[in-house]
Amino acid sequence: MAPTLVPLATHAQIAKTPSREDGLPQELEEDLRAFGCKLIHQAGILLNQKQVAVATAQILFQRFWFVTSLKQFSIGDISMGALYLASKLEECPVRMRDLINVYDLLLQRNTHELSLPSSSSSSSPSRKLQPTHPSESGHLYGHTSVMAMPAASSPSNGKTNFKYTPMAYFSDTFYSLKDALVVAEMQILKRLGFNMLVVLPYGTLINYLRLLGLTNHKEACGKAWGYLNDALQTPVYAIYAVPTIVSAAILLATRHLGIPLPSTPPNSWWDLFDAPWEDVWTVCGHIMRLYRDRTPEERLEVMRMVNKKEVRKWLEENVSPSQR
């Protein structure tokens, strides 16, 4: 297999990320990164942004946390900066004010959900996270449809409504978010060494499905595509080559649908694409962990730590100074 020019994390970075060096548990770090990717996904929908820009932003966002700790920057700021930068890279730029307005909406809604009684969170049926289709799993932590957010959305008990209050045109909030956006974009470029090369997996998936004779199986194509999008919420695009990730998406889709493919060595279908079985299976594990059930307390904890101040507070309360 030819060497790839796409930057991937080193073994040392994978073994111990900067956030874990500061004492943040691996599972909590992965949940926070997934939440940041979800913010990018929702902002992309509200901005009617192209999927290539949203996917590129999520990959850059994941790469960033292999060189920087969550203690240093807020996931809300970096996700906003990643989407702004990716929109330029993919030649579909967005207006800075539009992006700031959308993120102000998302962060206001996040604050609103944190203020709800815990009983509302636990009783809502939308909090069940086991998806029936991989494309439904992109909305982690039980949020209602992002397209309904500008109006009003309410939990199942119907007692509380979220109503977005737009910021004033020249408000301090706007200038604070603008400064955060500029700093986030600059830090992503600086800390990633201005290497913004991103290879998206969609063309590779189509080629592989053709080789395996699955292009006429619409459900398999849809599920594999959904798993690739879900994988954007995990660090796999910063760790493994695209052929390995695409093979994992096809493996999950075909096994879920019971579609037989040659899987007995030395005639395993993934060997056609130079995808090592151990890596394919590990990527599957990363994707499937997105669908694990979470308690309402775990979801609220992640939503609360969207700001770096809350991450630092958590570390002070849960990690001894000798471990930091």
Phi and psi in degrees as a GROMACS rama.xvg file:
@    title "Ramachandran Plot"
@    xaxis  label "Phi"
@    yaxis  label "Psi"
@TYPE xy
-67.857  144.065  ALA-2
-64.3529  142.355  PRO-3
-91.8046  146.593  THR-4
-93.7732  -2.50626  LEU-5
-74.6803  128.292  VAL-6
-68.3162  128.882  PRO-7
-122.59  156.111  LEU-8
-66.9091  148.61  ALA-9
-79.4904  166.799  THR-10
-60.9627  -38.1297  HIS-11
-65.1939  -40.5709  ALA-12
-67.1285  -36.4957  GLN-13
-71.1126  -41.1708  ILE-14
-64.6236  -38.8303  ALA-15
-149.072  101.156  LYS-16
-72.4489  162.817  THR-17
-56.3911  -34.8114  PRO-18
-67.4696  -39.4989  SER-19
-70.7839  -30.7891  ARG-20
-63.1641  -30.1091  GLU-21
-82.6309  -4.2295  ASP-22
106.359  4.91869  GLY-23
-80.2865  128.43  LEU-24
-62.7586  150.814  PRO-25
-60.6079  -43.9139  GLN-26
-64.0998  -41.6376  GLU-27
-66.6876  -39.9027  LEU-28
-61.1553  -44.7028  GLU-29
-62.6386  -38.7939  GLU-30
-66.4674  -39.6665  ASP-31
-66.3048  -40.3528  LEU-32
-66.1331  -40.1692  ARG-33
-63.8737  -37.3152  ALA-34
-65.4483  -40.2171  PHE-35
-62.6089  -40.1716  GLY-36
-65.4006  -33.9699  CYS-37
-66.4492  -37.7539  LYS-38
-61.2705  -42.0549  LEU-39
-60.9979  -44.1361  ILE-40
-61.308  -46.2565  HIS-41
-67.6396  -41.2564  GLN-42
-62.6771  -38.8962  ALA-43
-61.3883  -39.2527  GLY-44
-65.4899  -47.0858  ILE-45
-65.8035  -30.5523  LEU-46
-87.3871  -2.44801  LEU-47
55.8787  40.4088  ASN-48
-82.5285  154.465  GLN-49
-69.3603  147.886  LYS-50
-62.1291  -33.0687  GLN-51
-62.7769  -36.4435  VAL-52
-71.7983  -40.1368  ALA-53
-64.8184  -44.0956  VAL-54
-64.9969  -42.7247  ALA-55
-61.5159  -41.2904  THR-56
-62.4564  -41.5966  ALA-57
-66.3361  -36.7441  GLN-58
-68.8457  -43.8143  ILE-59
-62.7116  -39.1593  LEU-60
-60.2224  -44.2512  PHE-61
-67.5274  -40.2746  GLN-62
-60.5332  -38.5503  ARG-63
-57.4496  -36.9761  PHE-64
-81.112  0.162228  TRP-65
-86.4598  -10.3127  PHE-66
-121.502  -2.85698  VAL-67
-142.895  147.752  THR-68
-88.5789  147.102  SER-69
-64.2981  -13.6454  LEU-70
-73.1601  -22.3801  LYS-71
-92.4076  -32.3069  GLN-72
-135.813  150.549  PHE-73
-80.2476  139.496  SER-74
-65.3686  -29.1879  ILE-75
-65.2081  -43.7269  GLY-76
-67.3733  -45.0526  ASP-77
-69.121  -37.0012  ILE-78
-65.0055  -39.3262  SER-79
-64.0172  -44.5947  MET-80
-64.8717  -36.8655  GLY-81
-65.3581  -40.8102  ALA-82
-68.3975  -38.9927  LEU-83
-63.6583  -44.1603  TYR-84
-67.842  -44.1623  LEU-85
-63.955  -33.6422  ALA-86
-64.2835  -33.2988  SER-87
-72.2522  -42.9999  LYS-88
-61.616  -37.2446  LEU-89
-92.1636  10.039  GLU-90
58.2516  41.0403  GLU-91
-139.291  62.8213  CYS-92
-64.9602  153.639  PRO-93
-115.907  154.12  VAL-94
-68.9499  137.875  ARG-95
-58.5031  -41.8045  MET-96
-65.4459  -38.5705  ARG-97
-61.635  -44.8802  ASP-98
-64.2821  -41.4148  LEU-99
-65.4518  -41.8002  ILE-100
-60.8582  -41.8102  ASN-101
-65.2261  -43.835  VAL-102
-68.7579  -32.7534  TYR-103
-62.2102  -40.8441  ASP-104
-60.7153  -48.8496  LEU-105
-63.559  -41.0919  LEU-106
-72.289  -35.0025  LEU-107
-63.1522  -40.8835  GLN-108
-67.4559  -37.1173  ARG-109
-62.2075  -43.5593  ASN-110
-64.0395  -38.3471  THR-111
-62.9557  -44.1054  HIS-112
-66.2407  -32.8067  GLU-113
-68.4628  -26.2779  LEU-114
-83.1217  -10.2561  SER-115
-70.2979  151.464  LEU-116
-59.353  144.971  PRO-117
-60.7234  -28.2767  SER-118
-66.0656  -31.8122  SER-119
-66.2405  -39.9371  SER-120
-67.261  -41.4928  SER-121
-77.7014  -23.4089  SER-122
-90.7661  -12.2877  SER-123
-70.3993  126.906  SER-124
-66.1565  -21.8545  PRO-125
-72.4673  -5.39214  SER-126
-80.2406  -9.04367  ARG-127
-75.7572  126.618  LYS-128
-101.477  -2.83627  LEU-129
-77.7185  106.321  GLN-130
-78.6401  151.827  PRO-131
-88.3842  -17.1685  THR-132
-144.278  139.776  HIS-133
-57.2545  -30.5777  PRO-134
-70.3144  -16.5551  SER-135
-82.0802  -13.5714  GLU-136
-82.6517  -4.758  SER-137
-66.1327  -20.0404  GLY-138
-95.1471  81.0226  HIS-139
-72.2439  160.575  LEU-140
67.4922  21.2119  TYR-141
71.3692  29.4191  GLY-142
-75.9799  150.889  HIS-143
-75.3613  177.65  THR-144
-57.7926  133.393  SER-145
-65.3532  -28.9969  VAL-146
-69.5738  -16.7315  MET-147
-90.3924  -4.2717  ALA-148
-67.4963  -39.1402  MET-149
-62.8383  -25.9563  PRO-150
-83.4956  -105.964  ALA-151
-146.345  137.992  ALA-152
-131.304  142.21  SER-153
-134.563  149.672  SER-154
-66.5219  176.118  PRO-155
-65.1521  -23.9082  SER-156
-79.2858  -11.6463  ASN-157
70.2973  10.904  GLY-158
-88.8339  -21.7139  LYS-159
-130.217  142.73  THR-160
-123.239  147.649  ASN-161
-100.012  126.599  PHE-162
-127.252  122.825  LYS-163
-75.085  131.998  TYR-164
-107.744  104.924  THR-165
-62.7433  145.995  PRO-166
-75.1096  155.166  MET-167
-66.8126  154.796  ALA-168
-60.5377  -38.5664  TYR-169
-113.581  35.818  PHE-170
-75.6151  159.035  SER-171
-63.0615  -32.1288  ASP-172
-60.4685  -43.4382  THR-173
-62.2719  -46.7118  PHE-174
-69.3855  -30.9934  TYR-175
-66.1734  -44.8011  SER-176
-68.0327  -34.987  LEU-177
-63.9206  -44.8766  LYS-178
-62.1442  -41.887  ASP-179
-63.6485  -37.9356  ALA-180
-65.776  -44.9461  LEU-181
-64.3217  -43.9807  VAL-182
-64.2039  -42.0969  VAL-183
-62.7856  -44.5092  ALA-184
-61.8756  -43.1815  GLU-185
-63.9464  -42.1246  MET-186
-68.3917  -36.5141  GLN-187
-62.4453  -46.907  ILE-188
-61.9384  -46.3421  LEU-189
-65.3993  -49.8134  LYS-190
-76.1287  -21.6449  ARG-191
-95.541  9.6489  LEU-192
64.5706  28.2256  GLY-193
60.2349  16.8793  PHE-194
-91.7956  96.3897  ASN-195
-104.037  15.7181  MET-196
-67.3254  123.652  LEU-197
-132.193  129.033  VAL-198
-108.197  116.088  VAL-199
-83.886  153.347  LEU-200
-92.221  -2.61716  PRO-201
-67.5803  -42.6351  TYR-202
-65.0187  -38.602  GLY-203
-63.1084  -41.1781  THR-204
-59.6136  -44.7175  LEU-205
-61.6924  -43.3865  ILE-206
-62.4699  -43.0127  ASN-207
-66.796  -39.4984  TYR-208
-64.3452  -35.6193  LEU-209
-65.015  -45.7419  ARG-210
-62.1543  -33.9802  LEU-211
-89.0693  -0.015793  LEU-212
70.4076  33.1905  GLY-213
-110.158  4.71416  LEU-214
-66.3815  -24.2083  THR-215
-85.8112  -6.95886  ASN-216
-93.7595  90.7931  HIS-217
-62.0345  -38.2091  LYS-218
-66.5671  -39.7652  GLU-219
-65.1291  -42.7735  ALA-220
-61.4083  -43.7901  CYS-221
-63.8485  -43.147  GLY-222
-67.9606  -42.519  LYS-223
-61.6077  -41.2673  ALA-224
-62.6926  -41.7247  TRP-225
-63.9775  -40.8432  GLY-226
-64.6995  -36.6625  TYR-227
-62.6449  -41.8051  LEU-228
-67.2549  -39.2667  ASN-229
-64.6606  -34.967  ASP-230
-63.5204  -19.0697  ALA-231
-64.6303  -20.0487  LEU-232
-86.8059  1.71388  GLN-233
-115.488  167.818  THR-234
-79.6871  6.02274  PRO-235
-62.7586  -30.353  VAL-236
-71.3423  -15.5089  TYR-237
-98.7646  0.984783  ALA-238
-119.643  -40.1373  ILE-239
-118.036  157.027  TYR-240
-71.6941  155.213  ALA-241
-57.5526  -42.5404  VAL-242
-56.8422  -35.2182  PRO-243
-68.0346  -42.9304  THR-244
-67.1068  -42.3452  ILE-245
-64.003  -41.2961  VAL-246
-61.5863  -38.5959  SER-247
-65.3192  -40.5784  ALA-248
-64.1808  -41.6183  ALA-249
-66.3983  -40.444  ILE-250
-60.6575  -45.7149  LEU-251
-63.7519  -42.2704  LEU-252
-66.289  -45.5317  ALA-253
-69.958  -37.0011  THR-254
-71.3818  -34.5291  ARG-255
-65.1622  -36.0486  HIS-256
-93.8201  -4.79966  LEU-257
71.3651  32.2178  GLY-258
-88.4571  119.39  ILE-259
-76.1778  133.801  PRO-260
-135.897  150.094  LEU-261
-60.6306  116.827  PRO-262
-128.748  11.9125  SER-263
-100.663  121.149  THR-264
-58.5553  143.51  PRO-265
-92.6746  20.166  PRO-266
-111.257  39.839  ASN-267
-78.5757  137.128  SER-268
-65.163  -31.3257  TRP-269
-69.9661  -18.104  TRP-270
-66.9821  -23.0603  ASP-271
-59.4167  -29.3019  LEU-272
-108.251  16.806  PHE-273
54.4691  39.482  ASP-274
-106.46  108.718  ALA-275
-61.2231  136.769  PRO-276
-57.5954  -42.1928  TRP-277
-60.5663  -40.9965  GLU-278
-70.2253  -40.6988  ASP-279
-59.2916  -45.1062  VAL-280
-67.7403  -35.4392  TRP-281
-66.2819  -41.2164  THR-282
-61.9978  -41.2627  VAL-283
-57.5088  -40.829  CYS-284
-63.4383  -41.6746  GLY-285
-59.0644  -44.8576  HIS-286
-67.0061  -45.2371  ILE-287
-67.5942  -26.7131  MET-288
-65.7034  -21.9662  ARG-289
-61.5089  -28.5351  LEU-290
-93.8559  2.90256  TYR-291
-66.2183  149.972  ARG-292
-74.4328  145.333  ASP-293
-126.722  147.62  ARG-294
-75.3755  156.584  THR-295
-56.5014  -35.0191  PRO-296
-64.808  -40.0623  GLU-297
-64.8159  -40.9747  GLU-298
-65.3044  -44.1655  ARG-299
-65.8443  -35.3236  LEU-300
-61.9609  -43.441  GLU-301
-66.0302  -45.034  VAL-302
-62.4445  -33.6333  MET-303
-70.5319  -29.2178  ARG-304
-91.2368  23.4591  MET-305
-66.8869  -17.708  VAL-306
-107.034  142.359  ASN-307
-63.328  -27.0535  LYS-308
-63.3534  -38.1438  LYS-309
-71.4249  -33.4207  GLU-310
-64.0526  -45.2958  VAL-311
-63.4444  -40.2001  ARG-312
-61.9084  -42.8598  LYS-313
-62.5602  -42.4391  TRP-314
-64.0019  -40.6029  LEU-315
-63.8878  -34.1873  GLU-316
-84.5041  -25.6661  GLU-317
-117.452  -10.9646  ASN-318
-122.79  129.531  VAL-319
-70.9869  152.571  SER-320
-58.183  -30.8266  PRO-321
-69.1893  -22.9599  SER-322
-88.594  -14.2256  GLN-323
